[in-house]
Amino acid sequence: MIFKKKKITIAYTMEKCQKCKMQRKRKFSEGDVLFSESSKCSSCDGVCMIESIFGESFEQ
Ligand SMILES: [Zn+2]
């Protein structure tokens, strides 16, 4: 039996609240731009900014 390893890369977006500094990692979605305001913070009324976009590789 031939065993093939397949690598897949998933992109993630790291958001950081400008008020409480809470960081949240979520899957990258179309339209995410680095250092742009993305969403409202879930624990305060601050605005989250995209801090970094990175990819993680997984073996399937
Ligand atoms: Zn916050």
N, CA, C, O and the ligand as a Tripos MOL2 file, in Angstrom:
@<TRIPOS>MOLECULE
protein
  241   239    61     0     0
PROTEIN
NO_CHARGES

@<TRIPOS>ATOM
      1 N           0.8450   -1.2050    0.0000 N.3       1 MET1
      2 CA          0.0000    0.0000    0.0000 C.3       1 MET1
      3 C           0.8760    1.2490    0.0000 C.2       1 MET1
      4 O           1.8220    1.3740    0.7770 O.2       1 MET1
      5 N           0.5420    2.1300   -0.8630 N.am      2 ILE2
      6 CA          1.2920    3.3870   -0.9300 C.3       2 ILE2
      7 C           0.6120    4.4250   -0.0470 C.2       2 ILE2
      8 O          -0.5740    4.7260   -0.1800 O.2       2 ILE2
      9 N           1.4170    4.9500    0.8540 N.am      3 PHE3
     10 CA          0.8660    5.9470    1.7740 C.3       3 PHE3
     11 C           1.2820    7.3460    1.3480 C.2       3 PHE3
     12 O           2.4640    7.6920    1.3500 O.2       3 PHE3
     13 N           0.3120    8.1170    0.9920 N.am      4 LYS4
     14 CA          0.5910    9.4790    0.5430 C.3       4 LYS4
     15 C           0.2370   10.4870    1.6140 C.2       4 LYS4
     16 O          -0.8290   10.4370    2.2280 O.2       4 LYS4
     17 N           1.1570   11.3940    1.8130 N.am      5 LYS5
     18 CA          0.8820   12.4680    2.7740 C.3       5 LYS5
     19 C           0.5610   13.7340    2.0140 C.2       5 LYS5
     20 O           1.2860   14.1470    1.1090 O.2       5 LYS5
     21 N          -0.5040   14.3170    2.3930 N.am      6 LYS6
     22 CA         -0.9490   15.5220    1.7100 C.3       6 LYS6
     23 C          -0.9530   16.6770    2.7070 C.2       6 LYS6
     24 O          -1.5130   16.5830    3.7990 O.2       6 LYS6
     25 N          -0.3200   17.7550    2.3010 N.am      7 LYS7
     26 CA         -0.3010   18.9090    3.2070 C.3       7 LYS7
     27 C          -1.2910   19.9660    2.7610 C.2       7 LYS7
     28 O          -1.3710   20.3310    1.5880 O.2       7 LYS7
     29 N          -2.0220   20.4280    3.7160 N.am      8 ILE8
     30 CA         -2.9440   21.5220    3.4000 C.3       8 ILE8
     31 C          -2.5930   22.7210    4.2710 C.2       8 ILE8
     32 O          -2.1810   22.5690    5.4210 O.2       8 ILE8
     33 N          -2.7570   23.8860    3.7230 N.am      9 THR9
     34 CA         -2.4710   25.1060    4.4750 C.3       9 THR9
     35 C          -3.7630   25.8740    4.6950 C.2       9 THR9
     36 O          -4.5220   26.1530    3.7670 O.2       9 THR9
     37 N          -3.9800   26.2000    5.9450 N.am     10 ILE10
     38 CA         -5.1680   26.9730    6.2890 C.3      10 ILE10
     39 C          -4.7230   28.3500    6.7670 C.2      10 ILE10
     40 O          -3.8320   28.4710    7.6070 O.2      10 ILE10
     41 N          -5.3450   29.3630    6.2310 N.am     11 ALA11
     42 CA         -4.9990   30.7290    6.6120 C.3      11 ALA11
     43 C          -5.8230   31.1750    7.8170 C.2      11 ALA11
     44 O          -7.0230   30.9190    7.9080 O.2      11 ALA11
     45 N          -5.1410   31.8440    8.7300 N.am     12 TYR12
     46 CA         -5.7990   32.3550    9.9250 C.3      12 TYR12
     47 C          -5.6120   33.8560   10.0470 C.2      12 TYR12
     48 O          -4.6540   34.4280    9.5260 O.2      12 TYR12
     49 N          -6.5220   34.4610   10.7260 N.am     13 THR13
     50 CA         -6.4480   35.8950   10.9830 C.3      13 THR13
     51 C          -6.4080   36.1010   12.4890 C.2      13 THR13
     52 O          -7.2310   35.5480   13.2190 O.2      13 THR13
     53 N          -5.4530   36.8950   12.9510 N.am     14 MET14
     54 CA         -5.3590   37.2040   14.3690 C.3      14 MET14
     55 C          -5.8710   38.6200   14.5970 C.2      14 MET14
     56 O          -5.3520   39.5870   14.0400 O.2      14 MET14
     57 N          -6.8900   38.7160   15.4200 N.am     15 GLU15
     58 CA         -7.4700   40.0170   15.7220 C.3      15 GLU15
     59 C          -7.0990   40.4360   17.1300 C.2      15 GLU15
     60 O          -6.9470   39.5950   18.0160 O.2      15 GLU15
     61 N          -6.9540   41.7360   17.3370 N.am     16 LYS16
     62 CA         -6.6540   42.2340   18.6750 C.3      16 LYS16
     63 C          -7.5250   43.4390   18.9700 C.2      16 LYS16
     64 O          -7.6100   44.3780   18.1790 O.2      16 LYS16
     65 N          -8.1650   43.3910   20.1170 N.am     17 CYS17
     66 CA         -9.0190   44.5050   20.5170 C.3      17 CYS17
     67 C          -8.1440   45.6900   20.9120 C.2      17 CYS17
     68 O          -7.1540   45.5300   21.6260 O.2      17 CYS17
     69 N          -8.5110   46.8600   20.4520 N.am     18 GLN18
     70 CA         -7.7300   48.0620   20.7290 C.3      18 GLN18
     71 C          -7.9660   48.5820   22.1420 C.2      18 GLN18
     72 O          -7.2000   49.4080   22.6390 O.2      18 GLN18
     73 N          -9.0030   48.1090   22.7760 N.am     19 LYS19
     74 CA         -9.3680   48.5990   24.0980 C.3      19 LYS19
     75 C          -8.8920   47.6760   25.2270 C.2      19 LYS19
     76 O          -8.1730   48.1030   26.1300 O.2      19 LYS19
     77 N          -9.3000   46.4190   25.1590 N.am     20 CYS20
     78 CA         -8.9390   45.4880   26.2390 C.3      20 CYS20
     79 C          -7.7840   44.5610   25.8720 C.2      20 CYS20
     80 O          -7.3740   43.7290   26.6810 O.2      20 CYS20
     81 N          -7.2580   44.6990   24.6590 N.am     21 LYS21
     82 CA         -6.0990   43.9350   24.1840 C.3      21 LYS21
     83 C          -6.3420   42.4350   24.0760 C.2      21 LYS21
     84 O          -5.3980   41.6470   24.0180 O.2      21 LYS21
     85 N          -7.5860   42.0570   24.0510 N.am     22 MET22
     86 CA         -7.8980   40.6450   23.8980 C.3      22 MET22
     87 C          -7.5920   40.1920   22.4760 C.2      22 MET22
     88 O          -7.9200   40.8770   21.5070 O.2      22 MET22
     89 N          -6.9620   39.0340   22.3690 N.am     23 GLN23
     90 CA         -6.6280   38.5240   21.0470 C.3      23 GLN23
     91 C          -7.5380   37.3650   20.6860 C.2      23 GLN23
     92 O          -7.9070   36.5450   21.5280 O.2      23 GLN23
     93 N          -7.8830   37.3230   19.4300 N.am     24 ARG24
     94 CA         -8.7770   36.2710   18.9660 C.3      24 ARG24
     95 C          -8.2910   35.7400   17.6280 C.2      24 ARG24
     96 O          -7.9890   36.4940   16.7030 O.2      24 ARG24
     97 N          -8.2260   34.4420   17.5610 N.am     25 LYS25
     98 CA         -7.7710   33.8050   16.3300 C.3      25 LYS25
     99 C          -8.9780   33.1940   15.6320 C.2      25 LYS25
    100 O          -9.7760   32.4730   16.2310 O.2      25 LYS25
    101 N          -9.0800   33.5010   14.3680 N.am     26 ARG26
    102 CA        -10.1810   32.9060   13.6090 C.3      26 ARG26
    103 C          -9.7060   32.5860   12.2040 C.2      26 ARG26
    104 O          -8.6250   32.9930   11.7780 O.2      26 ARG26
    105 N         -10.5270   31.8620   11.5150 N.am     27 LYS27
    106 CA        -10.1580   31.5030   10.1500 C.3      27 LYS27
    107 C         -10.2140   32.7370    9.2590 C.2      27 LYS27
    108 O         -11.0920   33.5920    9.3770 O.2      27 LYS27
    109 N          -9.2480   32.7870    8.3740 N.am     28 PHE28
    110 CA         -9.1820   33.8930    7.4290 C.3      28 PHE28
    111 C         -10.4140   33.8910    6.5270 C.2      28 PHE28
    112 O         -10.8500   32.8480    6.0400 O.2      28 PHE28
    113 N         -10.9460   35.0580    6.3260 N.am     29 SER29
    114 CA        -12.0470   35.1510    5.3700 C.3      29 SER29
    115 C         -11.7510   36.2070    4.3240 C.2      29 SER29
    116 O         -11.0020   37.1550    4.5630 O.2      29 SER29
    117 N         -12.3360   36.0300    3.1970 N.am     30 GLU30
    118 CA        -12.1170   36.9190    2.0550 C.3      30 GLU30
    119 C         -12.3630   38.3770    2.4520 C.2      30 GLU30
    120 O         -13.3890   38.7020    3.0490 O.2      30 GLU30
    121 N         -11.4300   39.2280    2.1210 N.am     31 GLY31
    122 CA        -11.5990   40.6420    2.4390 C.3      31 GLY31
    123 C         -10.8410   41.1040    3.6710 C.2      31 GLY31
    124 O         -10.8190   42.2950    3.9820 O.2      31 GLY31
    125 N         -10.2180   40.1590    4.3760 N.am     32 ASP32
    126 CA         -9.4200   40.5330    5.5450 C.3      32 ASP32
    127 C          -8.1580   41.2660    5.0940 C.2      32 ASP32
    128 O          -7.3920   40.7620    4.2730 O.2      32 ASP32
    129 N          -7.9570   42.4570    5.6410 N.am     33 VAL33
    130 CA         -6.7830   43.2540    5.2870 C.3      33 VAL33
    131 C          -6.0160   43.5650    6.5660 C.2      33 VAL33
    132 O          -6.5970   43.9570    7.5780 O.2      33 VAL33
    133 N          -4.6940   43.3820    6.5020 N.am     34 LEU34
    134 CA         -3.8290   43.6230    7.6470 C.3      34 LEU34
    135 C          -3.9790   45.0630    8.1570 C.2      34 LEU34
    136 O          -4.0250   46.0130    7.3760 O.2      34 LEU34
    137 N          -4.0520   45.1940    9.4640 N.am     35 PHE35
    138 CA         -4.1770   46.4810   10.1730 C.3      35 PHE35
    139 C          -5.4590   47.2530    9.8540 C.2      35 PHE35
    140 O          -5.5120   48.4770    9.9750 O.2      35 PHE35
    141 N          -6.4660   46.5230    9.4540 N.am     36 SER36
    142 CA         -7.7460   47.1890    9.2470 C.3      36 SER36
    143 C          -8.6990   46.7810   10.3740 C.2      36 SER36
    144 O          -8.5050   45.7520   11.0220 O.2      36 SER36
    145 N          -9.7120   47.5880   10.5950 N.am     37 GLU37
    146 CA        -10.6870   47.2620   11.6190 C.3      37 GLU37
    147 C         -11.5520   46.1210   11.1070 C.2      37 GLU37
    148 O         -12.0480   46.1620    9.9810 O.2      37 GLU37
    149 N         -11.7270   45.1120   11.9350 N.am     38 SER38
    150 CA        -12.4900   43.9690   11.4300 C.3      38 SER38
    151 C         -13.8480   43.7980   12.0890 C.2      38 SER38
    152 O         -14.8760   43.8280   11.4110 O.2      38 SER38
    153 N         -13.8640   43.6200   13.3960 N.am     39 SER39
    154 CA        -15.1510   43.3770   14.0380 C.3      39 SER39
    155 C         -15.1900   43.9830   15.4330 C.2      39 SER39
    156 O         -14.1860   44.4840   15.9380 O.2      39 SER39
    157 N         -16.3480   43.9270   16.0350 N.am     40 LYS40
    158 CA        -16.4940   44.4150   17.4080 C.3      40 LYS40
    159 C         -15.9880   43.3650   18.3740 C.2      40 LYS40
    160 O         -16.1540   42.1640   18.1610 O.2      40 LYS40
    161 N         -15.3680   43.8420   19.4380 N.am     41 CYS41
    162 CA        -14.8610   42.9480   20.4690 C.3      41 CYS41
    163 C         -16.0420   42.2660   21.1640 C.2      41 CYS41
    164 O         -17.0970   42.8670   21.3670 O.2      41 CYS41
    165 N         -15.8370   40.9950   21.5240 N.am     42 SER42
    166 CA        -16.9270   40.2570   22.1590 C.3      42 SER42
    167 C         -16.9680   40.4530   23.6750 C.2      42 SER42
    168 O         -17.9580   40.0940   24.3130 O.2      42 SER42
    169 N         -15.9140   41.0150   24.2560 N.am     43 SER43
    170 CA        -15.9160   41.1940   25.7020 C.3      43 SER43
    171 C         -15.9950   42.6610   26.1530 C.2      43 SER43
    172 O         -16.2190   42.9360   27.3310 O.2      43 SER43
    173 N         -15.8120   43.5900   25.2250 N.am     44 CYS44
    174 CA        -16.0220   44.9990   25.5480 C.3      44 CYS44
    175 C         -16.5910   45.6710   24.2970 C.2      44 CYS44
    176 O         -16.8860   44.9890   23.3150 O.2      44 CYS44
    177 N         -16.7470   46.9810   24.3180 N.am     45 ASP45
    178 CA        -17.3210   47.6270   23.1260 C.3      45 ASP45
    179 C         -16.2480   48.1960   22.2100 C.2      45 ASP45
    180 O         -16.5190   49.0590   21.3750 O.2      45 ASP45
    181 N         -15.0310   47.7030   22.3770 N.am     46 GLY46
    182 CA        -13.9280   48.1560   21.5380 C.3      46 GLY46
    183 C         -13.9720   47.5640   20.1480 C.2      46 GLY46
    184 O         -14.7970   46.7060   19.8360 O.2      46 GLY46
    185 N         -13.0570   48.0480   19.3200 N.am     47 VAL47
    186 CA        -12.9840   47.5600   17.9490 C.3      47 VAL47
    187 C         -11.7310   46.7010   17.7870 C.2      47 VAL47
    188 O         -10.6440   47.0730   18.2280 O.2      47 VAL47
    189 N         -11.9040   45.5650   17.1570 N.am     48 CYS48
    190 CA        -10.7760   44.6660   16.9130 C.3      48 CYS48
    191 C         -10.0850   45.0360   15.6080 C.2      48 CYS48
    192 O         -10.7310   45.3560   14.6100 O.2      48 CYS48
    193 N          -8.7640   44.9860   15.6380 N.am     49 MET49
    194 CA         -7.9760   45.2750   14.4550 C.3      49 MET49
    195 C          -7.2280   44.0110   14.0580 C.2      49 MET49
    196 O          -6.7980   43.2420   14.9180 O.2      49 MET49
    197 N          -7.0740   43.8010   12.7720 N.am     50 ILE50
    198 CA         -6.3490   42.6290   12.3020 C.3      50 ILE50
    199 C          -4.8570   42.8480   12.5160 C.2      50 ILE50
    200 O          -4.2460   43.7370   11.9240 O.2      50 ILE50
    201 N          -4.2910   42.0100   13.3800 N.am     51 GLU51
    202 CA         -2.8790   42.1380   13.7420 C.3      51 GLU51
    203 C          -1.9670   41.3520   12.8180 C.2      51 GLU51
    204 O          -0.8950   41.8180   12.4340 O.2      51 GLU51
    205 N          -2.4080   40.1550   12.4680 N.am     52 SER52
    206 CA         -1.5910   39.3500   11.5730 C.3      52 SER52
    207 C          -2.4360   38.3350   10.8250 C.2      52 SER52
    208 O          -3.4930   37.9050   11.2860 O.2      52 SER52
    209 N          -1.9380   37.9710    9.6670 N.am     53 ILE53
    210 CA         -2.5670   36.9290    8.8620 C.3      53 ILE53
    211 C          -1.4750   35.9110    8.5770 C.2      53 ILE53
    212 O          -0.4120   36.2470    8.0550 O.2      53 ILE53
    213 N          -1.7530   34.6710    8.9270 N.am     54 PHE54
    214 CA         -0.7150   33.6570    8.7490 C.3      54 PHE54
    215 C          -1.3310   32.3340    8.3240 C.2      54 PHE54
    216 O          -2.5360   32.1110    8.4340 O.2      54 PHE54
    217 N          -0.4690   31.4820    7.8410 N.am     55 GLY55
    218 CA         -0.9460   30.1720    7.4120 C.3      55 GLY55
    219 C          -0.3370   29.0650    8.2530 C.2      55 GLY55
    220 O           0.8260   29.1420    8.6490 O.2      55 GLY55
    221 N          -1.1260   28.0390    8.5230 N.am     56 GLU56
    222 CA         -0.6500   26.8840    9.2670 C.3      56 GLU56
    223 C          -0.8310   25.6490    8.3990 C.2      56 GLU56
    224 O          -1.8800   25.4450    7.7870 O.2      56 GLU56
    225 N           0.2070   24.8340    8.3590 N.am     57 SER57
    226 CA          0.1430   23.6310    7.5300 C.3      57 SER57
    227 C          -0.2350   22.4110    8.3530 C.2      57 SER57
    228 O           0.2390   22.2270    9.4740 O.2      57 SER57
    229 N          -1.0830   21.5970    7.7890 N.am     58 PHE58
    230 CA         -1.4930   20.3690    8.4410 C.3      58 PHE58
    231 C          -1.2790   19.2060    7.4910 C.2      58 PHE58
    232 O          -1.4210   19.3350    6.2750 O.2      58 PHE58
    233 N          -0.9350   18.0700    8.0730 N.am     59 GLU59
    234 CA         -0.8010   16.8680    7.2590 C.3      59 GLU59
    235 C          -2.1070   16.1080    7.3020 C.2      59 GLU59
    236 O          -2.6890   15.8670    8.3600 O.2      59 GLU59
    237 N          -2.5390   15.7460    6.1210 N.am     60 GLN60
    238 CA         -3.8400   15.0960    6.0460 C.3      60 GLN60
    239 C          -3.7120   13.5890    5.9800 C.2      60 GLN60
    240 O          -4.7210   12.8870    5.9130 O.2      60 GLN60
    241 ZN        -12.1970   44.4420   23.9380 Zn       61 ZN61
@<TRIPOS>BOND
     1     1     2 1
     2     2     3 1
     3     3     4 2
     4     3     5 am
     5     5     6 1
     6     6     7 1
     7     7     8 2
     8     7     9 am
     9     9    10 1
    10    10    11 1
    11    11    12 2
    12    11    13 am
    13    13    14 1
    14    14    15 1
    15    15    16 2
    16    15    17 am
    17    17    18 1
    18    18    19 1
    19    19    20 2
    20    19    21 am
    21    21    22 1
    22    22    23 1
    23    23    24 2
    24    23    25 am
    25    25    26 1
    26    26    27 1
    27    27    28 2
    28    27    29 am
    29    29    30 1
    30    30    31 1
    31    31    32 2
    32    31    33 am
    33    33    34 1
    34    34    35 1
    35    35    36 2
    36    35    37 am
    37    37    38 1
    38    38    39 1
    39    39    40 2
    40    39    41 am
    41    41    42 1
    42    42    43 1
    43    43    44 2
    44    43    45 am
    45    45    46 1
    46    46    47 1
    47    47    48 2
    48    47    49 am
    49    49    50 1
    50    50    51 1
    51    51    52 2
    52    51    53 am
    53    53    54 1
    54    54    55 1
    55    55    56 2
    56    55    57 am
    57    57    58 1
    58    58    59 1
    59    59    60 2
    60    59    61 am
    61    61    62 1
    62    62    63 1
    63    63    64 2
    64    63    65 am
    65    65    66 1
    66    66    67 1
    67    67    68 2
    68    67    69 am
    69    69    70 1
    70    70    71 1
    71    71    72 2
    72    71    73 am
    73    73    74 1
    74    74    75 1
    75    75    76 2
    76    75    77 am
    77    77    78 1
    78    78    79 1
    79    79    80 2
    80    79    81 am
    81    81    82 1
    82    82    83 1
    83    83    84 2
    84    83    85 am
    85    85    86 1
    86    86    87 1
    87    87    88 2
    88    87    89 am
    89    89    90 1
    90    90    91 1
    91    91    92 2
    92    91    93 am
    93    93    94 1
    94    94    95 1
    95    95    96 2
    96    95    97 am
    97    97    98 1
    98    98    99 1
    99    99   100 2
   100    99   101 am
   101   101   102 1
   102   102   103 1
   103   103   104 2
   104   103   105 am
   105   105   106 1
   106   106   107 1
   107   107   108 2
   108   107   109 am
   109   109   110 1
   110   110   111 1
   111   111   112 2
   112   111   113 am
   113   113   114 1
   114   114   115 1
   115   115   116 2
   116   115   117 am
   117   117   118 1
   118   118   119 1
   119   119   120 2
   120   119   121 am
   121   121   122 1
   122   122   123 1
   123   123   124 2
   124   123   125 am
   125   125   126 1
   126   126   127 1
   127   127   128 2
   128   127   129 am
   129   129   130 1
   130   130   131 1
   131   131   132 2
   132   131   133 am
   133   133   134 1
   134   134   135 1
   135   135   136 2
   136   135   137 am
   137   137   138 1
   138   138   139 1
   139   139   140 2
   140   139   141 am
   141   141   142 1
   142   142   143 1
   143   143   144 2
   144   143   145 am
   145   145   146 1
   146   146   147 1
   147   147   148 2
   148   147   149 am
   149   149   150 1
   150   150   151 1
   151   151   152 2
   152   151   153 am
   153   153   154 1
   154   154   155 1
   155   155   156 2
   156   155   157 am
   157   157   158 1
   158   158   159 1
   159   159   160 2
   160   159   161 am
   161   161   162 1
   162   162   163 1
   163   163   164 2
   164   163   165 am
   165   165   166 1
   166   166   167 1
   167   167   168 2
   168   167   169 am
   169   169   170 1
   170   170   171 1
   171   171   172 2
   172   171   173 am
   173   173   174 1
   174   174   175 1
   175   175   176 2
   176   175   177 am
   177   177   178 1
   178   178   179 1
   179   179   180 2
   180   179   181 am
   181   181   182 1
   182   182   183 1
   183   183   184 2
   184   183   185 am
   185   185   186 1
   186   186   187 1
   187   187   188 2
   188   187   189 am
   189   189   190 1
   190   190   191 1
   191   191   192 2
   192   191   193 am
   193   193   194 1
   194   194   195 1
   195   195   196 2
   196   195   197 am
   197   197   198 1
   198   198   199 1
   199   199   200 2
   200   199   201 am
   201   201   202 1
   202   202   203 1
   203   203   204 2
   204   203   205 am
   205   205   206 1
   206   206   207 1
   207   207   208 2
   208   207   209 am
   209   209   210 1
   210   210   211 1
   211   211   212 2
   212   211   213 am
   213   213   214 1
   214   214   215 1
   215   215   216 2
   216   215   217 am
   217   217   218 1
   218   218   219 1
   219   219   220 2
   220   219   221 am
   221   221   222 1
   222   222   223 1
   223   223   224 2
   224   223   225 am
   225   225   226 1
   226   226   227 1
   227   227   228 2
   228   227   229 am
   229   229   230 1
   230   230   231 1
   231   231   232 2
   232   231   233 am
   233   233   234 1
   234   234   235 1
   235   235   236 2
   236   235   237 am
   237   237   238 1
   238   238   239 1
   239   239   240 2
@<TRIPOS>SUBSTRUCTURE
     1 MET1         2 RESIDUE 1 A MET
     2 ILE2         6 RESIDUE 1 A ILE
     3 PHE3        10 RESIDUE 1 A PHE
     4 LYS4        14 RESIDUE 1 A LYS
     5 LYS5        18 RESIDUE 1 A LYS
     6 LYS6        22 RESIDUE 1 A LYS
     7 LYS7        26 RESIDUE 1 A LYS
     8 ILE8        30 RESIDUE 1 A ILE
     9 THR9        34 RESIDUE 1 A THR
    10 ILE10       38 RESIDUE 1 A ILE
    11 ALA11       42 RESIDUE 1 A ALA
    12 TYR12       46 RESIDUE 1 A TYR
    13 THR13       50 RESIDUE 1 A THR
    14 MET14       54 RESIDUE 1 A MET
    15 GLU15       58 RESIDUE 1 A GLU
    16 LYS16       62 RESIDUE 1 A LYS
    17 CYS17       66 RESIDUE 1 A CYS
    18 GLN18       70 RESIDUE 1 A GLN
    19 LYS19       74 RESIDUE 1 A LYS
    20 CYS20       78 RESIDUE 1 A CYS
    21 LYS21       82 RESIDUE 1 A LYS
    22 MET22       86 RESIDUE 1 A MET
    23 GLN23       90 RESIDUE 1 A GLN
    24 ARG24       94 RESIDUE 1 A ARG
    25 LYS25       98 RESIDUE 1 A LYS
    26 ARG26      102 RESIDUE 1 A ARG
    27 LYS27      106 RESIDUE 1 A LYS
    28 PHE28      110 RESIDUE 1 A PHE
    29 SER29      114 RESIDUE 1 A SER
    30 GLU30      118 RESIDUE 1 A GLU
    31 GLY31      122 RESIDUE 1 A GLY
    32 ASP32      126 RESIDUE 1 A ASP
    33 VAL33      130 RESIDUE 1 A VAL
    34 LEU34      134 RESIDUE 1 A LEU
    35 PHE35      138 RESIDUE 1 A PHE
    36 SER36      142 RESIDUE 1 A SER
    37 GLU37      146 RESIDUE 1 A GLU
    38 SER38      150 RESIDUE 1 A SER
    39 SER39      154 RESIDUE 1 A SER
    40 LYS40      158 RESIDUE 1 A LYS
    41 CYS41      162 RESIDUE 1 A CYS
    42 SER42      166 RESIDUE 1 A SER
    43 SER43      170 RESIDUE 1 A SER
    44 CYS44      174 RESIDUE 1 A CYS
    45 ASP45      178 RESIDUE 1 A ASP
    46 GLY46      182 RESIDUE 1 A GLY
    47 VAL47      186 RESIDUE 1 A VAL
    48 CYS48      190 RESIDUE 1 A CYS
    49 MET49      194 RESIDUE 1 A MET
    50 ILE50      198 RESIDUE 1 A ILE
    51 GLU51      202 RESIDUE 1 A GLU
    52 SER52      206 RESIDUE 1 A SER
    53 ILE53      210 RESIDUE 1 A ILE
    54 PHE54      214 RESIDUE 1 A PHE
    55 GLY55      218 RESIDUE 1 A GLY
    56 GLU56      222 RESIDUE 1 A GLU
    57 SER57      226 RESIDUE 1 A SER
    58 PHE58      230 RESIDUE 1 A PHE
    59 GLU59      234 RESIDUE 1 A GLU
    60 GLN60      238 RESIDUE 1 A GLN
    61 ZN61       241 GROUP 0 **** ****
